[in-house]
Amino acid sequence: MTVKDKVAIVTGAGQGIGLEICRTLARAGAKVILNDLDESLTKQAAESITKEYGICIPVAGDSSSPEIITQLVNTCVTQFGKLDIAIANAGITLYGDFFTYTTEAFNRVMQVNLAGTFFLAQAAANQMKKQVNGGSLLFTSSVTGHQAHKNLAAYGMSKAALEMLAKNLVIEISQYKININTIAPGATLTERTVEDKEYEKTWSRITPMGRPATVQDIAHAALFLVSDEAKHITGQSLVVDGGWTVVSPSPF
């Protein structure tokens, strides 16, 4: 997929899906600005990618902060003179029973998952407007934005909202040669999920393809959606879940 010499921002990329997206972009020839809240993870991840594949610049900080968003875009422009790809991957999952879910938890989920994505898209699109070739935006959604999942009312709500945001922005940004899509991972093996010893076994049993996704499964789909080969695809959500949303059995 054609991303060679493109400049990309990826948030929430210190580990897991975000890190693998950065690796995949860098392997394909892109220059990557890698963001994560954890400063040490950010530096380690960027160093490993730079050593193995090419240019990866760390920018640590809260991706929902206006100052960090500005820094991410400014780093692209200062270092490389442009911004071609912005992937809003950062998000938090705060489980909780609906009847007792706190205002603090709700507001934090919405701040990171929605506000962080919205304002990164805004800042990136404003930069892309100035460029002859526009650019590509990608949001990380979730299958929980398509199917109900116990104790994830706020999270699922936020992910469904991201998909509607992507559809709405088609009206706003298409004239500037900017396309926008979302990717909706299902159960995925990451550093966090493998801590649950039953996770892989459970999701292998209830996923039609017989296993949960790997981070590579998600990253390959992301690479396609931000590549030149997908420039006429916009306002869409690509579900990568091994068929789980088709049948939707509960893991509980």
C-alpha positions in Angstrom: 0.0 0.0 0.0 1.4 3.4 -1.0 2.4 5.5 2.0 6.1 5.9 1.1 7.4 9.3 2.2 4.1 10.3 3.8 4.0 11.9 7.2 1.7 10.3 9.8 0.5 11.0 13.4 -0.6 8.1 15.5 -2.0 8.7 19.0 -2.2 6.1 21.7 0.7 4.2 20.2 3.0 3.2 23.0 1.9 -0.4 22.7 -0.8 -2.6 21.3 -2.7 -1.7 18.2 -1.3 1.8 17.9 2.3 0.7 18.1 1.8 -1.9 15.4 0.1 0.7 13.2 3.2 2.8 13.6 5.5 -0.1 12.8 3.4 -1.0 9.7 3.5 2.6 8.4 7.2 2.9 9.0 7.9 -0.4 7.3 6.0 0.9 4.3 8.1 4.0 4.1 6.1 6.6 6.1 7.6 9.0 8.6 5.8 8.6 11.9 5.0 10.9 14.8 4.2 8.6 17.7 2.2 9.7 20.7 1.3 8.1 24.0 0.4 9.4 27.4 3.3 7.3 29.0 6.5 9.2 28.3 8.8 6.2 28.7 6.7 4.0 26.5 6.6 6.7 23.8 10.3 7.0 23.7 11.0 3.3 23.7 8.5 2.7 21.0 9.8 5.4 18.8 13.4 4.3 19.3 12.6 0.7 18.4 10.8 1.7 15.2 13.5 4.2 14.2 16.2 1.5 14.7 14.3 -1.1 12.7 12.5 0.8 10.0 13.2 4.5 9.7 12.0 7.8 11.1 9.8 7.8 14.1 9.6 10.9 16.4 8.1 10.6 19.9 5.7 13.2 21.3 4.4 12.2 24.7 1.4 13.6 26.4 -2.4 13.5 26.7 -3.8 13.3 23.2 -7.0 15.0 24.3 -5.0 18.1 25.3 -5.2 21.0 22.9 -1.5 21.8 23.5 -0.4 18.2 22.7 -2.6 18.2 19.5 -1.0 21.4 18.4 2.5 20.0 19.2 1.8 16.9 17.1 0.8 18.8 14.0 3.5 21.4 14.5 6.1 18.7 14.8 5.0 17.3 11.4 5.2 20.6 9.7 8.4 21.7 11.3 10.3 18.5 10.7 8.8 17.5 7.3 6.8 20.4 5.9 3.5 18.5 5.7 1.0 16.2 7.3 -0.5 13.4 5.2 -2.1 11.0 7.7 -3.6 11.4 11.1 -4.8 8.3 13.0 -6.7 9.0 16.2 -6.1 5.7 18.0 -6.0 6.8 21.6 -8.8 5.8 23.8 -9.7 4.5 27.2 -12.0 1.8 28.4 -13.5 2.3 31.9 -15.8 -0.6 32.6 -18.8 0.0 35.0 -22.3 -0.9 35.8 -24.7 1.6 34.2 -26.6 2.1 37.5 -23.5 3.2 39.4 -21.3 4.7 36.6 -19.7 7.9 37.9 -19.7 11.3 36.3 -15.9 11.3 36.5 -15.5 8.1 34.6 -18.1 9.2 31.9 -16.4 12.6 31.4 -12.9 11.0 31.1 -14.1 8.5 28.5 -15.7 11.2 26.4 -12.8 13.6 26.8 -10.2 11.1 25.5 -12.3 9.1 23.0 -14.4 11.9 21.6 -12.8 15.3 22.2 -9.3 14.0 21.6 -10.4 12.5 18.3 -12.5 15.5 17.2 -9.8 18.1 17.8 -7.0 16.1 16.4 -9.1 15.7 13.2 -9.8 19.4 13.3 -6.1 20.4 13.6 -5.0 17.8 11.0 -7.7 18.8 8.5 -6.8 22.5 8.8 -3.2 21.6 7.9 -4.3 19.3 5.1 -6.5 22.0 3.6 -3.4 24.0 2.9 -1.8 21.1 1.0 -2.4 20.4 -2.7 -2.8 16.6 -2.1 -5.0 16.8 1.0 -4.6 13.8 3.3 -6.3 10.9 5.2 -7.9 10.7 8.6 -8.6 7.4 10.4 -10.4 6.9 13.7 -10.2 3.8 15.9 -13.7 2.7 16.8 -14.7 -0.7 18.2 -17.2 -3.5 17.7 -18.8 -2.2 20.9 -20.0 0.7 18.8 -22.0 -1.8 16.7 -23.1 -4.4 19.3 -24.0 -3.9 23.0 -21.5 -5.2 25.5 -22.1 -5.5 29.2 -20.6 -2.7 31.4 -19.5 -0.7 28.4 -22.4 1.7 27.9 -20.3 4.8 27.9 -17.4 3.3 25.9 -19.7 1.8 23.3 -21.5 5.1 23.0 -18.3 7.0 22.4 -17.2 4.6 19.7 -20.5 4.7 17.9 -20.2 8.5 18.0 -16.8 8.4 16.3 -18.3 6.6 13.4 -21.0 9.2 13.0 -18.4 11.9 13.3 -16.5 10.4 10.4 -19.6 10.3 8.3 -20.4 13.9 9.1 -16.9 15.1 8.3 -17.2 13.7 4.7 -19.4 16.8 4.1 -16.9 19.1 5.5 -13.5 17.9 4.2 -14.0 16.1 0.9 -13.5 19.2 -1.2 -10.0 19.5 0.2 -9.1 16.0 -1.0 -9.2 14.6 2.6 -10.8 11.2 3.1 -11.9 9.9 6.5 -12.8 6.4 7.8 -13.0 4.4 10.9 -11.7 1.0 11.8 -13.5 -1.1 14.4 -11.4 -3.9 15.9 -13.0 -6.8 17.7 -11.3 -8.8 20.4 -7.6 -8.3 19.9 -4.5 -9.9 21.5 -2.5 -7.0 23.1 -0.3 -6.5 26.1 -3.4 -5.6 28.1 -5.8 -8.4 27.0 -3.3 -11.3 27.4 -3.1 -10.5 31.1 -6.5 -12.3 31.2 -5.5 -16.0 31.0 -9.0 -16.8 29.7 -9.2 -14.1 27.0 -7.8 -15.9 24.0 -9.6 -19.1 24.9 -12.9 -17.4 25.3 -12.7 -15.3 22.2 -11.4 -18.2 20.1 -14.5 -20.1 21.1 -17.0 -17.4 20.2 -15.3 -15.9 17.1 -16.4 -17.6 13.8 -12.8 -17.4 12.4 -11.7 -19.3 15.5 -9.4 -16.8 17.1 -9.2 -13.2 18.2 -7.4 -10.6 16.1 -3.7 -9.9 16.3 -2.4 -6.4 16.3 -1.1 -7.1 12.8 -4.6 -7.9 11.6 -5.8 -4.4 12.7 -2.7 -2.6 11.4 -2.9 -4.1 7.9 -6.4 -2.8 7.6 -5.4 0.6 8.9 -2.6 0.8 6.4 -5.0 0.1 3.5 -7.5 2.8 4.7 -4.8 5.6 4.8 -3.0 4.5 1.6 -3.4 6.0 -1.8 -5.2 2.8 -2.8 -8.2 3.8 -0.6 -8.5 7.5 -1.5 -12.0 7.0 -2.9 -13.2 5.3 0.3 -14.6 7.8 2.8 -17.1 7.9 5.6 -16.9 4.1 6.1 -16.3 1.8 9.0 -14.3 -1.4 8.5 -15.0 -4.0 11.1 -12.1 -6.4 11.8 -13.4 -9.0 14.2 -13.2 -12.4 12.6 -17.0 -12.4 12.1 -18.0 -11.8 15.8 -20.5 -9.0 15.1 -22.3 -11.3 12.7 -23.3 -13.7 15.4 -22.4 -11.6 18.5 -22.3 -14.2 21.3 -21.5 -12.7 24.7 -18.1 -13.6 26.3 -19.8 -13.7 29.7 
